[in-house]
């Protein structure tokens, strides 16, 4: 059986795993990152993209508030191309807890989080969609961050410096010798072949799956699975992040992201990581709750719903998962009898870099590497593979170059053939196979109003013309791509989105005979 050798094996290709890979290679440490699906397949790819100022946690978790404040400030300096520095508002409406409202600025000051009180009139002048029933408003330093671009940028630099990325590679077991993992057994999900990796250190950065991976090594890690569902609006509702000024509850954040807004979220305890989906009940709850803060949300068009799972580290107790700390946990499993195994989980997207730094510190201490962290000072380079995740970029570039031969493959997001060519090249450079899902992850394909109805066919046909997929693979891939988009559409089927769904069904089920 094939055996690969490396200093560090990282399990998990989300923000923390890719950030750790970058941190390690910058310190001169050789590593391999294995991800069972594709980059950001878990919580890192299913969140609202909020770069927290920390203000959200000043009442419930001041430690997390301080971490978010410091890391957000760093990321704005080091990765500005991944961030839209929108600013944010915390607003209260009639009926909200006035004591909570009154305590908010003092709590922010205690955590050294900048906050500015606004009059109701000032707030509504900044954001006209806000409710007329507003009773208080504060300005904070929230921002919007592109999680896909962030992770792709991290792994791109890591690969440039020698890290090896193994996509669609699942950990299936560990072979141990006394107090060490001798080799890790992995399955290539594309070829069906198993192989081994012999690593000096193994890091479990698999997010919500951290407990499952640890169990393969004979170690128990208590993880609470808290599902959060979110909605994507057809257009951008506000220019700033808007938070409801109350203790954390459903539907109290609206985050602008390029040309759309993301509304959420819920917190529902689940037991099955393989059945993650938003429900009609959650969608109804989100819309009705959020309308109290921004009334137009009650009649807005929503093009998609999606859900992710927060990995919360804690005991399996009953109660509100929102009370569990959003801080991260770095677990040194030497105490559990494995001196070359560690788990990093929990935390927030905002604190991914800090999580990676602390994990790299532990790994380097074990390896005897003395070089300090560079991700705290070195800017994150912008790379070609991550370029096309940015909303609104494709239209600007396509209109500017005005090449009549560069046809649009996605009209909703105006993604041209040249962009798809660049993405295909990047996927090949990562030893991957281009398909609709991989291209959609790295671009705006399928994310517009039609949700893949038209661009799905065009891109599949283009992949066939290029020889990337044969005819049978094209139809299968198209079906899988549209089924994934459909998963996020069926909870929001009313009004204009229902019309869109009927059109998709008529085209793809009727014309192509696909079963979605």
Helices and strands as residue ranges (DSSP letters): E 3-11, H 15-26, E 31-34, G 43-45, E 50-51, G 55-57, H 62-78, G 80-82, E 83-84, E 88-93, H 98-110, E 116-118, H 120-126, E 134-140, E 143-145, H 147-160, E 164-166, E 169-177, E 180-188, E 194-204, G 207-209, H 210-216, E 223-233, E 241-244, E 253-257, E 260-264, E 268-270, H 280-290, G 295-298, E 302-313, G 321-323, E 328-332, G 333-336, E 341-346, G 349-351, H 352-367, G 384-389, H 393-401, E 408-410, E 415-416, H 417-429, H 436-441, H 455-465, H 471-489, G 490-492, H 495-504, I 505-511
